[in-house]
Amino acid sequence: MSWSVGVRVAAVVGLVAGGLTAGVGVGTANAAGCYDDAKGVIKVEGNFYVPTSGSWTTTSRCADINLKLKTIPEREVRVCFLPSSGGMTCQSSYKSVGDDWEVVASAVKDGTKFKFQFRYSSLEVTGSAAF
């Protein structure tokens, strides 16, 4: 009887460990898929917003709005949302973004229109955005 309990425990431990490993792999694959279709970000001097005209729309590829810049030192940026009712609503605080992927807005609904707002207009910036 105790051998049977040991086998059951080993089977449960094996399933749990296998499930955890599979879960980690899936999460990594989703992040890679999100970044695979990143858009180029170019902010020219004199502008606060990217894109300078129009907006971007979030997709199902990413749950968040992510940004990576090719600038040192880091730049301060926030996301401004453009609701279908009109106007623009920006996050209350800026986030420092450098040359590693940073989540600038998390858990954003698919189909949400937005643009980035940089704190200073005098700085030129290039990088990539995934959303």
RODREN-767385 format. One line per field, with one value per residue: residue in one letter; y, z negated, x of N, C-alpha, C in turn. Coordinates in Angstrom, 1 decimal, always signed. Atoms other than C-alpha are relative to their C-alpha. Layout:
N
aa <- (A/...)
n_v <- (Y/...)
n_w <- (Z/...)
n_u <- (X/...)
ca_v <- (Y/...)
ca_w <- (Z/...)
ca_u <- (X/...)
c_v <- (Y/...)
c_w <- (Z/...)
c_u <- (X/...)
//
This chain:
131
aa <- (M/S/W/S/V/G/V/R/V/A/A/V/V/G/L/V/A/G/G/L/T/A/G/V/G/V/G/T/A/N/A/A/G/C/Y/D/D/A/K/G/V/I/K/V/E/G/N/F/Y/V/P/T/S/G/S/W/T/T/T/S/R/C/A/D/I/N/L/K/L/K/T/I/P/E/R/E/V/R/V/C/F/L/P/S/S/G/G/M/T/C/Q/S/S/Y/K/S/V/G/D/D/W/E/V/V/A/S/A/V/K/D/G/T/K/F/K/F/Q/F/R/Y/S/S/L/E/V/T/G/S/A/A/F)
n_v <- (-1.2/-1.2/-0.2/-0.6/-1.4/-0.5/-0.1/-1.1/-1.2/-0.3/-0.4/-1.4/-0.8/+0.0/-0.8/-1.4/-0.5/-0.1/-1.1/-1.3/-0.1/-0.4/-1.4/-0.9/-0.1/-0.7/-1.5/-0.4/+0.0/-1.1/-1.2/-0.1/-0.3/-1.4/-0.8/+0.3/-1.0/-1.4/-1.1/-1.0/-1.2/-1.1/-1.3/-1.1/-1.1/-0.9/+0.7/+0.7/+1.2/+1.0/-0.6/-1.4/-0.2/+1.2/+0.8/+1.4/+0.7/+1.3/+1.2/+1.2/+0.5/-0.4/-0.4/-1.2/-0.8/+0.2/-0.9/+0.1/-1.2/+0.1/-1.3/-0.1/+0.7/+0.4/-1.1/+0.1/+0.1/+0.6/+0.3/-0.8/+0.8/-0.8/+0.7/-0.2/-1.2/-1.2/-0.5/+0.8/+0.1/+0.5/+0.5/-1.1/-0.1/+0.4/+1.1/-0.1/+1.1/+0.1/+1.0/+1.3/-0.1/-0.4/-0.1/-1.4/+0.1/+1.4/+0.6/-0.9/+0.6/+0.0/-1.0/-1.3/-0.9/-0.6/-0.5/-0.3/-1.3/-0.2/-1.2/-1.1/+0.0/-0.3/+1.2/+0.9/+1.4/+1.1/+1.3/+0.9/+0.2/+1.2/-0.2)
n_w <- (+0.0/+0.1/-1.3/-0.9/+0.3/-0.5/-1.5/-0.3/+0.3/-1.1/-1.2/+0.2/+0.0/-1.4/-0.7/+0.4/-0.6/-1.4/-0.3/+0.2/-1.1/-1.2/+0.2/-0.2/-1.4/-0.7/+0.3/-0.7/-1.4/-0.2/+0.1/-1.2/-1.0/+0.2/-0.5/-1.4/-0.9/+0.6/-0.9/+0.2/+0.7/-0.3/+0.5/-0.4/+0.9/-0.2/+0.1/+1.2/-0.2/-1.0/-1.2/+0.0/-0.5/+0.2/+1.3/-0.2/+0.6/+0.6/-0.6/+0.9/+0.2/+1.3/+1.0/+0.5/-0.9/+0.3/-0.7/+0.1/-0.7/-0.3/+0.5/+1.3/+1.1/-0.2/-0.2/+0.7/-0.9/+0.5/-1.1/-0.1/-0.7/-0.8/+0.0/-1.2/+0.3/-0.3/+1.0/+0.3/+1.4/+0.2/+1.3/+1.0/+0.3/-1.1/+0.3/-0.6/-0.9/-0.6/-1.1/+0.3/-0.1/+1.2/-0.1/+0.3/+0.4/+0.1/-0.1/-0.8/-0.9/-1.4/-0.8/+0.6/-0.8/+0.9/-0.5/+1.1/+0.2/+0.6/+0.9/-0.6/-1.4/-0.6/-0.2/-1.0/+0.5/-0.9/+0.8/-0.5/+0.9/-0.2/+0.7)
n_u <- (+0.8/-0.9/-0.6/+1.0/+0.1/-1.3/+0.1/+0.9/-0.7/-1.0/+0.7/+0.5/-1.2/-0.4/+1.0/-0.1/-1.3/+0.2/+0.9/-0.7/-1.0/+0.7/+0.5/-1.1/-0.4/+1.1/-0.2/-1.2/+0.4/+0.9/-0.8/-0.8/+0.9/+0.3/-1.1/-0.3/+0.7/-0.1/+0.1/-1.1/+0.4/-0.9/+0.5/-0.9/-0.1/+1.1/+1.3/+0.2/+0.7/-0.3/-0.3/+0.3/+1.4/+0.7/-0.2/-0.2/+1.0/-0.5/+0.4/+0.0/-1.4/-0.5/+1.0/-0.4/-0.7/-1.4/-0.9/-1.4/-0.6/-1.4/-0.6/-0.6/+0.7/+1.4/+1.0/+1.3/+1.2/+1.3/+0.9/+1.2/+1.0/+0.9/+1.3/+0.8/+0.8/-0.8/-0.9/-1.1/-0.2/-1.3/-0.4/-0.4/-1.5/-0.9/-0.9/-1.3/-0.1/-1.4/-0.2/+0.7/+1.5/+0.7/+1.5/+0.4/+1.4/+0.3/+1.3/+0.7/+1.0/-0.2/+0.7/-0.1/-0.8/-0.9/-1.3/-0.9/-0.4/-1.3/-0.1/-0.7/+0.1/-1.3/-0.8/+0.3/+0.1/+0.3/+0.2/+1.0/+1.2/+0.7/+1.4)
ca_v <- (+0.0/+2.5/+1.8/+2.8/+6.1/+6.7/+6.1/+8.5/+11.2/+10.8/+11.0/+14.2/+15.7/+14.8/+16.4/+19.6/+19.9/+19.3/+21.8/+24.5/+23.9/+24.1/+27.3/+29.0/+28.1/+29.4/+32.8/+33.1/+32.3/+34.9/+37.6/+36.8/+36.9/+40.3/+41.8/+40.1/+42.7/+45.8/+49.1/+51.7/+54.7/+58.0/+61.2/+64.3/+67.4/+69.8/+67.1/+65.6/+62.8/+59.6/+59.0/+62.7/+62.4/+59.8/+57.0/+53.4/+50.7/+47.8/+44.3/+40.8/+40.1/+41.9/+42.4/+45.5/+48.5/+48.0/+50.4/+50.1/+53.1/+53.3/+56.3/+56.9/+58.2/+56.9/+59.1/+59.8/+58.8/+58.0/+56.7/+58.9/+57.1/+58.4/+57.2/+56.9/+59.7/+62.1/+63.9/+62.4/+61.1/+60.6/+58.5/+60.6/+59.8/+59.3/+56.2/+56.1/+54.0/+52.9/+50.2/+47.3/+46.5/+48.3/+48.0/+51.6/+50.6/+47.2/+45.1/+47.4/+46.3/+45.2/+47.9/+50.8/+53.8/+55.5/+57.5/+58.1/+61.4/+62.3/+64.7/+66.9/+68.0/+69.0/+65.4/+63.2/+59.5/+56.3/+52.8/+50.2/+49.7/+46.5/+46.5)
ca_w <- (+0.0/-0.9/+2.5/+4.3/+2.4/+3.3/+7.0/+6.9/+5.2/+7.8/+10.6/+9.2/+8.6/+12.2/+13.6/+11.6/+12.6/+16.2/+16.1/+14.6/+17.2/+20.0/+18.5/+18.4/+22.0/+23.2/+21.5/+23.0/+26.5/+26.1/+25.1/+28.1/+30.4/+29.0/+29.8/+33.2/+34.8/+33.0/+34.7/+35.2/+33.0/+34.3/+32.3/+33.8/+32.0/+31.4/+31.0/+27.8/+29.4/+31.3/+33.7/+34.6/+36.5/+36.0/+33.4/+33.0/+32.0/+29.6/+30.8/+29.4/+29.8/+26.6/+23.4/+22.7/+24.4/+24.5/+25.4/+26.0/+26.9/+28.5/+26.4/+23.4/+20.9/+20.5/+21.6/+19.8/+21.5/+20.8/+22.9/+24.0/+24.9/+27.5/+26.7/+29.5/+27.8/+28.6/+26.7/+25.2/+21.7/+20.6/+17.8/+14.6/+14.4/+16.8/+16.9/+17.6/+20.6/+21.9/+24.1/+22.5/+23.1/+20.6/+20.0/+20.2/+19.9/+18.7/+19.4/+22.2/+24.1/+27.7/+30.2/+27.9/+29.8/+28.2/+28.7/+26.6/+25.0/+24.2/+21.4/+23.4/+26.9/+27.5/+27.5/+30.5/+29.9/+31.8/+30.7/+31.0/+29.6/+29.2/+28.5)
ca_u <- (+0.0/+2.8/+4.4/+1.2/+1.1/+4.8/+4.1/+1.1/+3.2/+5.9/+3.4/+1.8/+5.3/+6.2/+3.0/+3.4/+7.1/+6.2/+3.4/+5.6/+8.3/+5.8/+4.3/+7.7/+8.4/+5.0/+5.6/+9.0/+7.6/+4.9/+7.4/+9.6/+6.6/+5.7/+9.1/+9.4/+7.0/+8.4/+7.9/+10.7/+10.5/+12.0/+11.6/+13.0/+14.1/+11.2/+8.5/+7.1/+5.1/+5.7/+4.3/+4.2/+0.9/-1.7/-1.4/-0.5/-3.0/-2.3/-2.6/-3.0/+0.7/+1.5/-0.4/+1.6/+3.1/+6.9/+9.7/+13.4/+15.6/+19.0/+20.0/+22.2/+21.3/+17.8/+14.8/+11.6/+8.4/+4.8/+1.9/-1.0/-4.2/-6.6/-10.2/-12.7/-14.7/-11.9/-9.2/-6.1/-5.4/-1.8/-0.3/+0.3/+4.0/+6.9/+9.1/+12.8/+13.5/+17.0/+18.4/+16.5/+12.8/+10.7/+6.9/+5.6/+1.9/+0.7/-2.4/-3.6/-6.8/-6.3/-7.3/-6.4/-5.0/-2.0/+1.2/+4.3/+5.0/+8.6/+9.4/+11.7/+11.3/+14.9/+16.2/+16.4/+15.5/+15.5/+14.4/+11.7/+8.2/+6.3/+2.5)
c_v <- (+1.3/+0.2/+0.7/+1.5/+0.7/+0.2/+1.2/+1.3/+0.3/+0.4/+1.4/+1.0/+0.2/+0.9/+1.5/+0.6/+0.2/+1.1/+1.3/+0.3/+0.5/+1.4/+1.0/+0.1/+0.8/+1.5/+0.6/+0.2/+1.2/+1.4/+0.2/+0.3/+1.5/+0.9/-0.2/+1.0/+1.4/+1.0/+1.0/+1.3/+1.1/+1.3/+1.1/+1.2/+0.9/-0.7/-0.7/-1.4/-0.9/-1.0/+1.5/+0.3/-1.4/-0.7/-1.4/-0.7/-1.3/-1.2/-1.2/-0.6/+0.3/+0.4/+1.4/+0.9/+0.1/+1.0/-0.3/+1.1/-0.3/+1.3/-0.2/+1.5/-0.3/+1.3/-0.3/+0.1/-0.5/-0.2/+0.9/-0.8/+1.0/-0.8/+0.4/+1.2/+1.3/+0.4/-0.9/+0.0/-0.7/-0.6/+1.1/+0.2/-0.5/-1.2/+0.1/-1.2/+0.1/-1.0/-1.4/+0.2/+0.4/+0.0/+1.4/+0.0/-1.5/-0.3/+1.0/-0.8/+0.0/+1.1/+1.4/+0.9/+0.8/+0.7/+0.2/+1.5/+0.1/+1.3/+1.2/+0.0/+0.2/-1.2/-0.8/-1.4/-1.0/-1.3/-0.8/-0.1/-1.3/+0.1/-0.9)
c_w <- (+0.0/+1.4/+1.0/-0.3/+0.5/+1.5/+0.3/-0.3/+1.1/+1.3/-0.1/+0.1/+1.5/+0.9/-0.3/+0.6/+1.5/+0.4/-0.2/+1.1/+1.2/-0.1/+0.2/+1.5/+0.8/-0.2/+0.7/+1.5/+0.3/+0.0/+1.3/+1.2/+0.0/+0.6/+1.4/+1.0/-0.5/+1.1/-0.3/-0.6/+0.4/-0.6/+0.4/-0.9/+0.3/-0.2/-1.4/+0.3/+1.1/+0.0/+0.0/+0.5/-0.1/-1.3/+0.4/-0.7/-0.5/+0.7/-1.0/-0.2/-1.3/-1.0/-0.5/+1.1/-0.4/+0.8/-0.3/+0.8/+0.2/-0.4/-1.4/-0.3/+0.3/+0.2/-0.8/+0.9/-0.7/+1.2/-0.2/+0.8/+0.7/+0.1/+1.3/-0.2/+0.3/-1.1/-0.2/-1.5/-0.2/-1.4/-0.9/-0.2/+1.2/-0.5/+0.7/+0.8/+0.7/+1.1/-0.3/+0.2/-1.3/+0.3/-0.4/-0.4/+0.0/+0.1/+0.8/+0.9/+1.4/+0.7/-0.6/+0.8/-1.0/+0.8/-1.2/-0.1/-0.8/-0.9/+0.6/+1.5/+0.7/+0.3/+1.2/-0.5/+1.1/-0.8/+0.6/-1.0/+0.4/-0.7/+0.6)
c_u <- (+0.9/+0.7/-0.9/-0.1/+1.3/-0.1/-1.0/+0.7/+1.0/-0.6/-0.5/+1.2/+0.5/-0.9/+0.2/+1.3/-0.1/-0.8/+0.7/+1.0/-0.7/-0.5/+1.1/+0.3/-1.1/+0.2/+1.1/-0.3/-0.9/+0.7/+0.8/-0.9/-0.4/+1.0/+0.3/-0.6/+0.1/+0.1/+1.2/-0.5/+1.1/-0.6/+1.0/+0.0/-1.2/-1.4/+0.0/-0.5/+0.5/-1.1/-0.4/-1.4/-0.6/+0.3/+0.3/-1.2/+0.5/-0.6/+0.0/+1.3/+0.6/-1.1/+0.3/+0.6/+1.5/+0.8/+1.4/+0.7/+1.5/+0.7/+0.6/+0.2/-1.5/-0.9/-1.2/-1.1/-1.2/-0.9/-1.2/-1.0/-1.0/-1.3/-0.8/-0.9/+0.7/+0.9/+1.2/+0.2/+1.4/+0.2/+0.4/+1.5/+0.8/+0.9/+1.3/+0.2/+1.4/+0.1/-0.4/-1.5/-0.5/-1.5/-0.3/-1.5/-0.3/-1.5/-0.9/-0.9/+0.4/-0.9/+0.0/+1.0/+0.8/+1.2/+0.9/+0.2/+1.3/+0.0/+0.6/+0.0/+1.3/+0.9/-0.4/+0.1/-0.3/-0.1/-1.1/-1.1/-0.7/-1.4/-1.0)
//
